[in-house]
């Protein structure tokens, strides 16, 4: 999966992709907030972007 940054919503920190409804995509800001809060059961994997 390669994300086109020009097609991503810039006003959302967490969203789903239309073609991949079971995949949640989030911003670095969302990841950092989850880490600061010490949330359990959440894992993150970076995605390539163009």
mmCIF entry with sequence, helices, sheets and N, C-alpha, C, O atoms, coordinates in Angstrom:
data_MODEL
# 
_entry.id   MODEL 
# 
_entity.id                         1 
_entity.type                       polymer 
_entity.pdbx_number_of_molecules   1 
# 
_entity_poly.entity_id                      1 
_entity_poly.type                           'polypeptide(L)' 
_entity_poly.nstd_linkage                   no 
_entity_poly.nstd_monomer                   no 
_entity_poly.pdbx_seq_one_letter_code       
;(UNK)(UNK)(UNK)(UNK)(UNK)(UNK)(UNK)(UNK)(UNK)(UNK)(UNK)(UNK)(UNK)(UNK)(UNK)(UNK)
(UNK)(UNK)(UNK)(UNK)(UNK)(UNK)(UNK)(UNK)(UNK)(UNK)(UNK)(UNK)(UNK)(UNK)(UNK)(UNK)
(UNK)(UNK)(UNK)(UNK)(UNK)(UNK)(UNK)(UNK)(UNK)(UNK)(UNK)(UNK)(UNK)(UNK)(UNK)(UNK)
(UNK)(UNK)
;
_entity_poly.pdbx_seq_one_letter_code_can   XXXXXXXXXXXXXXXXXXXXXXXXXXXXXXXXXXXXXXXXXXXXXXXXXX 
_entity_poly.pdbx_strand_id                 A 
# 
loop_
_entity_poly_seq.entity_id 
_entity_poly_seq.num 
_entity_poly_seq.mon_id 
_entity_poly_seq.hetero 
1 1  UNK n 
1 2  UNK n 
1 3  UNK n 
1 4  UNK n 
1 5  UNK n 
1 6  UNK n 
1 7  UNK n 
1 8  UNK n 
1 9  UNK n 
1 10 UNK n 
1 11 UNK n 
1 12 UNK n 
1 13 UNK n 
1 14 UNK n 
1 15 UNK n 
1 16 UNK n 
1 17 UNK n 
1 18 UNK n 
1 19 UNK n 
1 20 UNK n 
1 21 UNK n 
1 22 UNK n 
1 23 UNK n 
1 24 UNK n 
1 25 UNK n 
1 26 UNK n 
1 27 UNK n 
1 28 UNK n 
1 29 UNK n 
1 30 UNK n 
1 31 UNK n 
1 32 UNK n 
1 33 UNK n 
1 34 UNK n 
1 35 UNK n 
1 36 UNK n 
1 37 UNK n 
1 38 UNK n 
1 39 UNK n 
1 40 UNK n 
1 41 UNK n 
1 42 UNK n 
1 43 UNK n 
1 44 UNK n 
1 45 UNK n 
1 46 UNK n 
1 47 UNK n 
1 48 UNK n 
1 49 UNK n 
1 50 UNK n 
# 
_struct_asym.id          A 
_struct_asym.entity_id   1 
# 
loop_
_struct_conf.conf_type_id 
_struct_conf.id 
_struct_conf.pdbx_PDB_helix_id 
_struct_conf.beg_label_comp_id 
_struct_conf.beg_label_asym_id 
_struct_conf.beg_label_seq_id 
_struct_conf.pdbx_beg_PDB_ins_code 
_struct_conf.end_label_comp_id 
_struct_conf.end_label_asym_id 
_struct_conf.end_label_seq_id 
_struct_conf.pdbx_end_PDB_ins_code 
_struct_conf.beg_auth_comp_id 
_struct_conf.beg_auth_asym_id 
_struct_conf.beg_auth_seq_id 
_struct_conf.end_auth_comp_id 
_struct_conf.end_auth_asym_id 
_struct_conf.end_auth_seq_id 
_struct_conf.pdbx_PDB_helix_class 
_struct_conf.details 
_struct_conf.pdbx_PDB_helix_length 
HELX_P HELX_P1 AA1 UNK A 5  ? UNK A 7  ? UNK A 5  UNK A 7  5 ? 3  
HELX_P HELX_P2 AA2 UNK A 28 ? UNK A 37 ? UNK A 28 UNK A 37 1 ? 10 
# 
_struct_conf_type.id          HELX_P 
_struct_conf_type.criteria    ? 
_struct_conf_type.reference   ? 
# 
loop_
_struct_sheet.id 
_struct_sheet.type 
_struct_sheet.number_strands 
_struct_sheet.details 
AA1 ? 2 ? 
AA2 ? 2 ? 
# 
loop_
_struct_sheet_order.sheet_id 
_struct_sheet_order.range_id_1 
_struct_sheet_order.range_id_2 
_struct_sheet_order.offset 
_struct_sheet_order.sense 
AA1 1 2 ? parallel      
AA2 1 2 ? anti-parallel 
# 
loop_
_struct_sheet_range.sheet_id 
_struct_sheet_range.id 
_struct_sheet_range.beg_label_comp_id 
_struct_sheet_range.beg_label_asym_id 
_struct_sheet_range.beg_label_seq_id 
_struct_sheet_range.pdbx_beg_PDB_ins_code 
_struct_sheet_range.end_label_comp_id 
_struct_sheet_range.end_label_asym_id 
_struct_sheet_range.end_label_seq_id 
_struct_sheet_range.pdbx_end_PDB_ins_code 
_struct_sheet_range.beg_auth_comp_id 
_struct_sheet_range.beg_auth_asym_id 
_struct_sheet_range.beg_auth_seq_id 
_struct_sheet_range.end_auth_comp_id 
_struct_sheet_range.end_auth_asym_id 
_struct_sheet_range.end_auth_seq_id 
AA1 1 UNK A 2  ? UNK A 3  ? UNK A 2  UNK A 3  
AA1 2 UNK A 48 ? UNK A 49 ? UNK A 48 UNK A 49 
AA2 1 UNK A 14 ? UNK A 17 ? UNK A 14 UNK A 17 
AA2 2 UNK A 20 ? UNK A 26 ? UNK A 20 UNK A 26 
# 
loop_
_atom_site.group_PDB 
_atom_site.id 
_atom_site.type_symbol 
_atom_site.label_atom_id 
_atom_site.label_alt_id 
_atom_site.label_comp_id 
_atom_site.label_asym_id 
_atom_site.label_entity_id 
_atom_site.label_seq_id 
_atom_site.pdbx_PDB_ins_code 
_atom_site.Cartn_x 
_atom_site.Cartn_y 
_atom_site.Cartn_z 
_atom_site.occupancy 
_atom_site.B_iso_or_equiv 
_atom_site.pdbx_formal_charge 
_atom_site.auth_seq_id 
_atom_site.auth_comp_id 
_atom_site.auth_asym_id 
_atom_site.auth_atom_id 
_atom_site.pdbx_PDB_model_num 
ATOM 1   N N  . UNK A 1 1  ? 0.847   -1.163 0.000  1.00 0.00 ? 1  UNK A N  1 
ATOM 2   C CA . UNK A 1 1  ? 0.000   0.000  0.000  1.00 0.00 ? 1  UNK A CA 1 
ATOM 3   C C  . UNK A 1 1  ? 0.901   1.237  0.000  1.00 0.00 ? 1  UNK A C  1 
ATOM 4   O O  . UNK A 1 1  ? 1.832   1.338  0.798  1.00 0.00 ? 1  UNK A O  1 
ATOM 5   N N  . UNK A 1 2  ? 0.615   2.163  -0.892 1.00 0.00 ? 2  UNK A N  1 
ATOM 6   C CA . UNK A 1 2  ? 1.355   3.417  -0.990 1.00 0.00 ? 2  UNK A CA 1 
ATOM 7   C C  . UNK A 1 2  ? 0.340   4.551  -0.925 1.00 0.00 ? 2  UNK A C  1 
ATOM 8   O O  . UNK A 1 2  ? -0.527  4.662  -1.792 1.00 0.00 ? 2  UNK A O  1 
ATOM 9   N N  . UNK A 1 3  ? 0.444   5.385  0.088  1.00 0.00 ? 3  UNK A N  1 
ATOM 10  C CA . UNK A 1 3  ? -0.511  6.481  0.266  1.00 0.00 ? 3  UNK A CA 1 
ATOM 11  C C  . UNK A 1 3  ? -0.075  7.714  -0.506 1.00 0.00 ? 3  UNK A C  1 
ATOM 12  O O  . UNK A 1 3  ? 1.087   8.119  -0.450 1.00 0.00 ? 3  UNK A O  1 
ATOM 13  N N  . UNK A 1 4  ? -1.011  8.301  -1.222 1.00 0.00 ? 4  UNK A N  1 
ATOM 14  C CA . UNK A 1 4  ? -0.775  9.565  -1.918 1.00 0.00 ? 4  UNK A CA 1 
ATOM 15  C C  . UNK A 1 4  ? -1.151  10.687 -0.955 1.00 0.00 ? 4  UNK A C  1 
ATOM 16  O O  . UNK A 1 4  ? -2.330  10.867 -0.650 1.00 0.00 ? 4  UNK A O  1 
ATOM 17  N N  . UNK A 1 5  ? -0.182  11.431 -0.483 1.00 0.00 ? 5  UNK A N  1 
ATOM 18  C CA . UNK A 1 5  ? -0.438  12.448 0.545  1.00 0.00 ? 5  UNK A CA 1 
ATOM 19  C C  . UNK A 1 5  ? -1.421  13.517 0.087  1.00 0.00 ? 5  UNK A C  1 
ATOM 20  O O  . UNK A 1 5  ? -2.102  14.116 0.919  1.00 0.00 ? 5  UNK A O  1 
ATOM 21  N N  . UNK A 1 6  ? -1.510  13.768 -1.208 1.00 0.00 ? 6  UNK A N  1 
ATOM 22  C CA . UNK A 1 6  ? -2.444  14.793 -1.687 1.00 0.00 ? 6  UNK A CA 1 
ATOM 23  C C  . UNK A 1 6  ? -3.899  14.350 -1.570 1.00 0.00 ? 6  UNK A C  1 
ATOM 24  O O  . UNK A 1 6  ? -4.804  15.182 -1.635 1.00 0.00 ? 6  UNK A O  1 
ATOM 25  N N  . UNK A 1 7  ? -4.135  13.050 -1.399 1.00 0.00 ? 7  UNK A N  1 
ATOM 26  C CA . UNK A 1 7  ? -5.506  12.548 -1.298 1.00 0.00 ? 7  UNK A CA 1 
ATOM 27  C C  . UNK A 1 7  ? -5.951  12.319 0.145  1.00 0.00 ? 7  UNK A C  1 
ATOM 28  O O  . UNK A 1 7  ? -7.096  11.936 0.383  1.00 0.00 ? 7  UNK A O  1 
ATOM 29  N N  . UNK A 1 8  ? -5.066  12.549 1.104  1.00 0.00 ? 8  UNK A N  1 
ATOM 30  C CA . UNK A 1 8  ? -5.405  12.312 2.507  1.00 0.00 ? 8  UNK A CA 1 
ATOM 31  C C  . UNK A 1 8  ? -6.085  13.532 3.116  1.00 0.00 ? 8  UNK A C  1 
ATOM 32  O O  . UNK A 1 8  ? -5.713  14.667 2.818  1.00 0.00 ? 8  UNK A O  1 
ATOM 33  N N  . UNK A 1 9  ? -7.089  13.300 3.977  1.00 0.00 ? 9  UNK A N  1 
ATOM 34  C CA . UNK A 1 9  ? -7.751  14.436 4.625  1.00 0.00 ? 9  UNK A CA 1 
ATOM 35  C C  . UNK A 1 9  ? -6.799  15.103 5.622  1.00 0.00 ? 9  UNK A C  1 
ATOM 36  O O  . UNK A 1 9  ? -6.190  14.426 6.450  1.00 0.00 ? 9  UNK A O  1 
ATOM 37  N N  . UNK A 1 10 ? -6.672  16.415 5.541  1.00 0.00 ? 10 UNK A N  1 
ATOM 38  C CA . UNK A 1 10 ? -5.747  17.095 6.456  1.00 0.00 ? 10 UNK A CA 1 
ATOM 39  C C  . UNK A 1 10 ? -6.427  17.566 7.730  1.00 0.00 ? 10 UNK A C  1 
ATOM 40  O O  . UNK A 1 10 ? -5.766  18.116 8.612  1.00 0.00 ? 10 UNK A O  1 
ATOM 41  N N  . UNK A 1 11 ? -7.731  17.363 7.846  1.00 0.00 ? 11 UNK A N  1 
ATOM 42  C CA . UNK A 1 11 ? -8.465  17.792 9.033  1.00 0.00 ? 11 UNK A CA 1 
ATOM 43  C C  . UNK A 1 11 ? -8.808  16.626 9.967  1.00 0.00 ? 11 UNK A C  1 
ATOM 44  O O  . UNK A 1 11 ? -9.472  16.829 10.984 1.00 0.00 ? 11 UNK A O  1 
ATOM 45  N N  . UNK A 1 12 ? -8.365  15.413 9.636  1.00 0.00 ? 12 UNK A N  1 
ATOM 46  C CA . UNK A 1 12 ? -8.641  14.232 10.455 1.00 0.00 ? 12 UNK A CA 1 
ATOM 47  C C  . UNK A 1 12 ? -7.337  13.588 10.897 1.00 0.00 ? 12 UNK A C  1 
ATOM 48  O O  . UNK A 1 12 ? -6.355  13.574 10.154 1.00 0.00 ? 12 UNK A O  1 
ATOM 49  N N  . UNK A 1 13 ? -7.337  13.054 12.118 1.00 0.00 ? 13 UNK A N  1 
ATOM 50  C CA . UNK A 1 13 ? -6.169  12.334 12.621 1.00 0.00 ? 13 UNK A CA 1 
ATOM 51  C C  . UNK A 1 13 ? -6.346  10.823 12.545 1.00 0.00 ? 13 UNK A C  1 
ATOM 52  O O  . UNK A 1 13 ? -5.375  10.078 12.683 1.00 0.00 ? 13 UNK A O  1 
ATOM 53  N N  . UNK A 1 14 ? -7.577  10.363 12.328 1.00 0.00 ? 14 UNK A N  1 
ATOM 54  C CA . UNK A 1 14 ? -7.868  8.929  12.250 1.00 0.00 ? 14 UNK A CA 1 
ATOM 55  C C  . UNK A 1 14 ? -8.971  8.733  11.214 1.00 0.00 ? 14 UNK A C  1 
ATOM 56  O O  . UNK A 1 14 ? -10.006 9.397  11.272 1.00 0.00 ? 14 UNK A O  1 
ATOM 57  N N  . UNK A 1 15 ? -8.752  7.826  10.270 1.00 0.00 ? 15 UNK A N  1 
ATOM 58  C CA . UNK A 1 15 ? -9.750  7.597  9.227  1.00 0.00 ? 15 UNK A CA 1 
ATOM 59  C C  . UNK A 1 15 ? -9.533  6.228  8.597  1.00 0.00 ? 15 UNK A C  1 
ATOM 60  O O  . UNK A 1 15 ? -8.511  5.580  8.821  1.00 0.00 ? 15 UNK A O  1 
ATOM 61  N N  . UNK A 1 16 ? -10.516 5.797  7.802  1.00 0.00 ? 16 UNK A N  1 
ATOM 62  C CA . UNK A 1 16 ? -10.434 4.540  7.050  1.00 0.00 ? 16 UNK A CA 1 
ATOM 63  C C  . UNK A 1 16 ? -10.291 4.865  5.569  1.00 0.00 ? 16 UNK A C  1 
ATOM 64  O O  . UNK A 1 16 ? -10.730 5.916  5.103  1.00 0.00 ? 16 UNK A O  1 
ATOM 65  N N  . UNK A 1 17 ? -9.676  3.955  4.850  1.00 0.00 ? 17 UNK A N  1 
ATOM 66  C CA . UNK A 1 17 ? -9.561  4.101  3.402  1.00 0.00 ? 17 UNK A CA 1 
ATOM 67  C C  . UNK A 1 17 ? -10.745 3.403  2.743  1.00 0.00 ? 17 UNK A C  1 
ATOM 68  O O  . UNK A 1 17 ? -11.151 2.323  3.174  1.00 0.00 ? 17 UNK A O  1 
ATOM 69  N N  . UNK A 1 18 ? -11.293 4.011  1.713  1.00 0.00 ? 18 UNK A N  1 
ATOM 70  C CA . UNK A 1 18 ? -12.489 3.469  1.056  1.00 0.00 ? 18 UNK A CA 1 
ATOM 71  C C  . UNK A 1 18 ? -12.277 2.042  0.557  1.00 0.00 ? 18 UNK A C  1 
ATOM 72  O O  . UNK A 1 18 ? -13.164 1.202  0.704  1.00 0.00 ? 18 UNK A O  1 
ATOM 73  N N  . UNK A 1 19 ? -11.127 1.761  -0.022 1.00 0.00 ? 19 UNK A N  1 
ATOM 74  C CA . UNK A 1 19 ? -10.866 0.427  -0.576 1.00 0.00 ? 19 UNK A CA 1 
ATOM 75  C C  . UNK A 1 19 ? -10.374 -0.586 0.456  1.00 0.00 ? 19 UNK A C  1 
ATOM 76  O O  . UNK A 1 19 ? -10.269 -1.774 0.151  1.00 0.00 ? 19 UNK A O  1 
ATOM 77  N N  . UNK A 1 20 ? -10.073 -0.131 1.669  1.00 0.00 ? 20 UNK A N  1 
ATOM 78  C CA . UNK A 1 20 ? -9.575  -1.009 2.738  1.00 0.00 ? 20 UNK A CA 1 
ATOM 79  C C  . UNK A 1 20 ? -10.336 -0.698 4.028  1.00 0.00 ? 20 UNK A C  1 
ATOM 80  O O  . UNK A 1 20 ? -9.764  -0.114 4.948  1.00 0.00 ? 20 UNK A O  1 
ATOM 81  N N  . UNK A 1 21 ? -11.630 -1.080 4.115  1.00 0.00 ? 21 UNK A N  1 
ATOM 82  C CA . UNK A 1 21 ? -12.460 -0.679 5.255  1.00 0.00 ? 21 UNK A CA 1 
ATOM 83  C C  . UNK A 1 21 ? -12.012 -1.234 6.607  1.00 0.00 ? 21 UNK A C  1 
ATOM 84  O O  . UNK A 1 21 ? -12.429 -0.719 7.645  1.00 0.00 ? 21 UNK A O  1 
ATOM 85  N N  . UNK A 1 22 ? -11.181 -2.260 6.617  1.00 0.00 ? 22 UNK A N  1 
ATOM 86  C CA . UNK A 1 22 ? -10.723 -2.803 7.898  1.00 0.00 ? 22 UNK A CA 1 
ATOM 87  C C  . UNK A 1 22 ? -9.403  -2.191 8.349  1.00 0.00 ? 22 UNK A C  1 
ATOM 88  O O  . UNK A 1 22 ? -8.898  -2.518 9.423  1.00 0.00 ? 22 UNK A O  1 
ATOM 89  N N  . UNK A 1 23 ? -8.848  -1.306 7.534  1.00 0.00 ? 23 UNK A N  1 
ATOM 90  C CA . UNK A 1 23 ? -7.577  -0.661 7.861  1.00 0.00 ? 23 UNK A CA 1 
ATOM 91  C C  . UNK A 1 23 ? -7.825  0.740  8.381  1.00 0.00 ? 23 UNK A C  1 
ATOM 92  O O  . UNK A 1 23 ? -8.495  1.543  7.731  1.00 0.00 ? 23 UNK A O  1 
ATOM 93  N N  . UNK A 1 24 ? -7.285  1.033  9.552  1.00 0.00 ? 24 UNK A N  1 
ATOM 94  C CA . UNK A 1 24 ? -7.375  2.374  10.123 1.00 0.00 ? 24 UNK A CA 1 
ATOM 95  C C  . UNK A 1 24 ? -6.063  3.092  9.825  1.00 0.00 ? 24 UNK A C  1 
ATOM 96  O O  . UNK A 1 24 ? -4.990  2.521  10.016 1.00 0.00 ? 24 UNK A O  1 
ATOM 97  N N  . UNK A 1 25 ? -6.135  4.322  9.365  1.00 0.00 ? 25 UNK A N  1 
ATOM 98  C CA . UNK A 1 25 ? -4.958  5.130  9.069  1.00 0.00 ? 25 UNK A CA 1 
ATOM 99  C C  . UNK A 1 25 ? -4.989  6.332  9.999  1.00 0.00 ? 25 UNK A C  1 
ATOM 100 O O  . UNK A 1 25 ? -6.040  6.937  10.210 1.00 0.00 ? 25 UNK A O  1 
ATOM 101 N N  . UNK A 1 26 ? -3.835  6.674  10.551 1.00 0.00 ? 26 UNK A N  1 
ATOM 102 C CA . UNK A 1 26 ? -3.789  7.808  11.474 1.00 0.00 ? 26 UNK A CA 1 
ATOM 103 C C  . UNK A 1 26 ? -2.535  8.643  11.228 1.00 0.00 ? 26 UNK A C  1 
ATOM 104 O O  . UNK A 1 26 ? -1.605  8.222  10.540 1.00 0.00 ? 26 UNK A O  1 
ATOM 105 N N  . UNK A 1 27 ? -2.542  9.820  11.805 1.00 0.00 ? 27 UNK A N  1 
ATOM 106 C CA . UNK A 1 27 ? -1.410  10.731 11.674 1.00 0.00 ? 27 UNK A CA 1 
ATOM 107 C C  . UNK A 1 27 ? -0.374  10.453 12.757 1.00 0.00 ? 27 UNK A C  1 
ATOM 108 O O  . UNK A 1 27 ? -0.650  9.759  13.735 1.00 0.00 ? 27 UNK A O  1 
ATOM 109 N N  . UNK A 1 28 ? 0.815   11.001 12.570 1.00 0.00 ? 28 UNK A N  1 
ATOM 110 C CA . UNK A 1 28 ? 1.855   10.913 13.601 1.00 0.00 ? 28 UNK A CA 1 
ATOM 111 C C  . UNK A 1 28 ? 1.360   11.555 14.893 1.00 0.00 ? 28 UNK A C  1 
ATOM 112 O O  . UNK A 1 28 ? 1.684   11.090 15.986 1.00 0.00 ? 28 UNK A O  1 
ATOM 113 N N  . UNK A 1 29 ? 0.578   12.620 14.766 1.00 0.00 ? 29 UNK A N  1 
ATOM 114 C CA . UNK A 1 29 ? 0.030   13.299 15.948 1.00 0.00 ? 29 UNK A CA 1 
ATOM 115 C C  . UNK A 1 29 ? -0.848  12.346 16.758 1.00 0.00 ? 29 UNK A C  1 
ATOM 116 O O  . UNK A 1 29 ? -0.801  12.355 17.988 1.00 0.00 ? 29 UNK A O  1 
ATOM 117 N N  . UNK A 1 30 ? -1.651  11.521 16.071 1.00 0.00 ? 30 UNK A N  1 
ATOM 118 C CA . UNK A 1 30 ? -2.498  10.545 16.749 1.00 0.00 ? 30 UNK A CA 1 
ATOM 119 C C  . UNK A 1 30 ? -1.649  9.490  17.451 1.00 0.00 ? 30 UNK A C  1 
ATOM 120 O O  . UNK A 1 30 ? -1.927  9.116  18.590 1.00 0.00 ? 30 UNK A O  1 
ATOM 121 N N  . UNK A 1 31 ? -0.615  9.016  16.766 1.00 0.00 ? 31 UNK A N  1 
ATOM 122 C CA . UNK A 1 31 ? 0.290   8.015  17.351 1.00 0.00 ? 31 UNK A CA 1 
ATOM 123 C C  . UNK A 1 31 ? 0.925   8.559  18.626 1.00 0.00 ? 31 UNK A C  1 
ATOM 124 O O  . UNK A 1 31 ? 0.948   7.875  19.649 1.00 0.00 ? 31 UNK A O  1 
ATOM 125 N N  . UNK A 1 32 ? 1.432   9.771  18.571 1.00 0.00 ? 32 UNK A N  1 
ATOM 126 C CA . UNK A 1 32 ? 2.073   10.375 19.747 1.00 0.00 ? 32 UNK A CA 1 
ATOM 127 C C  . UNK A 1 32 ? 1.085   10.551 20.889 1.00 0.00 ? 32 UNK A C  1 
ATOM 128 O O  . UNK A 1 32 ? 1.447   10.338 22.045 1.00 0.00 ? 32 UNK A O  1 
ATOM 129 N N  . UNK A 1 33 ? -0.148  10.934 20.599 1.00 0.00 ? 33 UNK A N  1 
ATOM 130 C CA . UNK A 1 33 ? -1.169  11.087 21.642 1.00 0.00 ? 33 UNK A CA 1 
ATOM 131 C C  . UNK A 1 33 ? -1.452  9.744  22.310 1.00 0.00 ? 33 UNK A C  1 
ATOM 132 O O  . UNK A 1 33 ? -1.574  9.678  23.533 1.00 0.00 ? 33 UNK A O  1 
ATOM 133 N N  . UNK A 1 34 ? -1.557  8.679  21.527 1.00 0.00 ? 34 UNK A N  1 
ATOM 134 C CA . UNK A 1 34 ? -1.789  7.343  22.088 1.00 0.00 ? 34 UNK A CA 1 
ATOM 135 C C  . UNK A 1 34 ? -0.629  6.911  22.970 1.00 0.00 ? 34 UNK A C  1 
ATOM 136 O O  . UNK A 1 34 ? -0.835  6.320  24.029 1.00 0.00 ? 34 UNK A O  1 
ATOM 137 N N  . UNK A 1 35 ? 0.574   7.201  22.541 1.00 0.00 ? 35 UNK A N  1 
ATOM 138 C CA . UNK A 1 35 ? 1.756   6.832  23.336 1.00 0.00 ? 35 UNK A CA 1 
ATOM 139 C C  . UNK A 1 35 ? 1.812   7.626  24.634 1.00 0.00 ? 35 UNK A C  1 
ATOM 140 O O  . UNK A 1 35 ? 2.129   7.071  25.686 1.00 0.00 ? 35 UNK A O  1 
ATOM 141 N N  . UNK A 1 36 ? 1.506   8.921  24.570 1.00 0.00 ? 36 UNK A N  1 
ATOM 142 C CA . UNK A 1 36 ? 1.495   9.743  25.789 1.00 0.00 ? 36 UNK A CA 1 
ATOM 143 C C  . UNK A 1 36 ? 0.459   9.245  26.788 1.00 0.00 ? 36 UNK A C  1 
ATOM 144 O O  . UNK A 1 36 ? 0.685   9.283  27.997 1.00 0.00 ? 36 UNK A O  1 
ATOM 145 N N  . UNK A 1 37 ? -0.680  8.777  26.278 1.00 0.00 ? 37 UNK A N  1 
ATOM 146 C CA . UNK A 1 37 ? -1.746  8.276  27.141 1.00 0.00 ? 37 UNK A CA 1 
ATOM 147 C C  . UNK A 1 37 ? -1.475  6.858  27.634 1.00 0.00 ? 37 UNK A C  1 
ATOM 148 O O  . UNK A 1 37 ? -2.171  6.373  28.526 1.00 0.00 ? 37 UNK A O  1 
ATOM 149 N N  . UNK A 1 38 ? -0.479  6.191  27.070 1.00 0.00 ? 38 UNK A N  1 
ATOM 150 C CA . UNK A 1 38 ? -0.134  4.834  27.484 1.00 0.00 ? 38 UNK A CA 1 
ATOM 151 C C  . UNK A 1 38 ? -1.223  3.818  27.168 1.00 0.00 ? 38 UNK A C  1 
ATOM 152 O O  . UNK A 1 38 ? -1.470  2.911  27.962 1.00 0.00 ? 38 UNK A O  1 
ATOM 153 N N  . UNK A 1 39 ? -1.872  3.957  26.025 1.00 0.00 ? 39 UNK A N  1 
ATOM 154 C CA . UNK A 1 39 ? -2.960  3.053  25.660 1.00 0.00 ? 39 UNK A CA 1 
ATOM 155 C C  . UNK A 1 39 ? -2.442  1.637  25.426 1.00 0.00 ? 39 UNK A C  1 
ATOM 156 O O  . UNK A 1 39 ? -1.384  1.441  24.828 1.00 0.00 ? 39 UNK A O  1 
ATOM 157 N N  . UNK A 1 40 ? -3.201  0.655  25.904 1.00 0.00 ? 40 UNK A N  1 
ATOM 158 C CA . UNK A 1 40 ? -2.873  -0.762 25.721 1.00 0.00 ? 40 UNK A CA 1 
ATOM 159 C C  . UNK A 1 40 ? -3.638  -1.320 24.531 1.00 0.00 ? 40 UNK A C  1 
ATOM 160 O O  . UNK A 1 40 ? -4.721  -0.835 24.202 1.00 0.00 ? 40 UNK A O  1 
ATOM 161 N N  . UNK A 1 41 ? -3.085  -2.326 23.894 1.00 0.00 ? 41 UNK A N  1 
ATOM 162 C CA . UNK A 1 41 ? -3.768  -3.017 22.814 1.00 0.00 ? 41 UNK A CA 1 
ATOM 163 C C  . UNK A 1 41 ? -3.782  -2.262 21.494 1.00 0.00 ? 41 UNK A C  1 
ATOM 164 O O  . UNK A 1 41 ? -4.566  -2.585 20.602 1.00 0.00 ? 41 UNK A O  1 
ATOM 165 N N  . UNK A 1 42 ? -2.932  -1.274 21.366 1.00 0.00 ? 42 UNK A N  1 
ATOM 166 C CA . UNK A 1 42 ? -2.858  -0.492 20.133 1.00 0.00 ? 42 UNK A CA 1 
ATOM 167 C C  . UNK A 1 42 ? -1.464  -0.662 19.546 1.00 0.00 ? 42 UNK A C  1 
ATOM 168 O O  . UNK A 1 42 ? -0.466  -0.491 20.247 1.00 0.00 ? 42 UNK A O  1 
ATOM 169 N N  . UNK A 1 43 ? -1.396  -0.996 18.269 1.00 0.00 ? 43 UNK A N  1 
ATOM 170 C CA . UNK A 1 43 ? -0.093  -1.088 17.614 1.00 0.00 ? 43 UNK A CA 1 
ATOM 171 C C  . UNK A 1 43 ? -0.136  -0.262 16.334 1.00 0.00 ? 43 UNK A C  1 
ATOM 172 O O  . UNK A 1 43 ? -1.194  -0.078 15.732 1.00 0.00 ? 43 UNK A O  1 
ATOM 173 N N  . UNK A 1 44 ? 1.016   0.225  15.936 1.00 0.00 ? 44 UNK A N  1 
ATOM 174 C CA . UNK A 1 44 ? 1.106   1.093  14.772 1.00 0.00 ? 44 UNK A CA 1 
ATOM 175 C C  . UNK A 1 44 ? 2.171   0.567  13.825 1.00 0.00 ? 44 UNK A C  1 
ATOM 176 O O  . UNK A 1 44 ? 3.196   0.035  14.250 1.00 0.00 ? 44 UNK A O  1 
ATOM 177 N N  . UNK A 1 45 ? 1.911   0.725  12.539 1.00 0.00 ? 45 UNK A N  1 
ATOM 178 C CA . UNK A 1 45 ? 2.862   0.328  11.504 1.00 0.00 ? 45 UNK A CA 1 
ATOM 179 C C  . UNK A 1 45 ? 2.927   1.469  10.495 1.00 0.00 ? 45 UNK A C  1 
ATOM 180 O O  . UNK A 1 45 ? 1.898   1.929  10.000 1.00 0.00 ? 45 UNK A O  1 
ATOM 181 N N  . UNK A 1 46 ? 4.127   1.916  10.198 1.00 0.00 ? 46 UNK A N  1 
ATOM 182 C CA . UNK A 1 46 ? 4.288   2.997  9.235  1.00 0.00 ? 46 UNK A CA 1 
ATOM 183 C C  . UNK A 1 46 ? 3.906   2.567  7.828  1.00 0.00 ? 46 UNK A C  1 
ATOM 184 O O  . UNK A 1 46 ? 4.085   1.410  7.447  1.00 0.00 ? 46 UNK A O  1 
ATOM 185 N N  . UNK A 1 47 ? 3.378   3.513  7.064  1.00 0.00 ? 47 UNK A N  1 
ATOM 186 C CA . UNK A 1 47 ? 3.008   3.249  5.675  1.00 0.00 ? 47 UNK A CA 1 
ATOM 187 C C  . UNK A 1 47 ? 3.817   4.154  4.754  1.00 0.00 ? 47 UNK A C  1 
ATOM 188 O O  . UNK A 1 47 ? 4.043   5.320  5.078  1.00 0.00 ? 47 UNK A O  1 
ATOM 189 N N  . UNK A 1 48 ? 4.256   3.631  3.610  1.00 0.00 ? 48 UNK A N  1 
ATOM 190 C CA . UNK A 1 48 ? 4.984   4.480  2.660  1.00 0.00 ? 48 UNK A CA 1 
ATOM 191 C C  . UNK A 1 48 ? 4.039   5.497  2.031  1.00 0.00 ? 48 UNK A C  1 
ATOM 192 O O  . UNK A 1 48 ? 2.873   5.202  1.768  1.00 0.00 ? 48 UNK A O  1 
ATOM 193 N N  . UNK A 1 49 ? 4.562   6.699  1.794  1.00 0.00 ? 49 UNK A N  1 
ATOM 194 C CA . UNK A 1 49 ? 3.767   7.767  1.194  1.00 0.00 ? 49 UNK A CA 1 
ATOM 195 C C  . UNK A 1 49 ? 4.544   8.382  0.044  1.00 0.00 ? 49 UNK A C  1 
ATOM 196 O O  . UNK A 1 49 ? 5.775   8.369  0.022  1.00 0.00 ? 49 UNK A O  1 
ATOM 197 N N  . UNK A 1 50 ? 3.803   8.919  -0.905 1.00 0.00 ? 50 UNK A N  1 
ATOM 198 C CA . UNK A 1 50 ? 4.457   9.625  -2.017 1.00 0.00 ? 50 UNK A CA 1 
ATOM 199 C C  . UNK A 1 50 ? 3.981   11.055 -2.056 1.00 0.00 ? 50 UNK A C  1 
ATOM 200 O O  . UNK A 1 50 ? 4.408   11.824 -2.918 1.00 0.00 ? 50 UNK A O  1 
# 
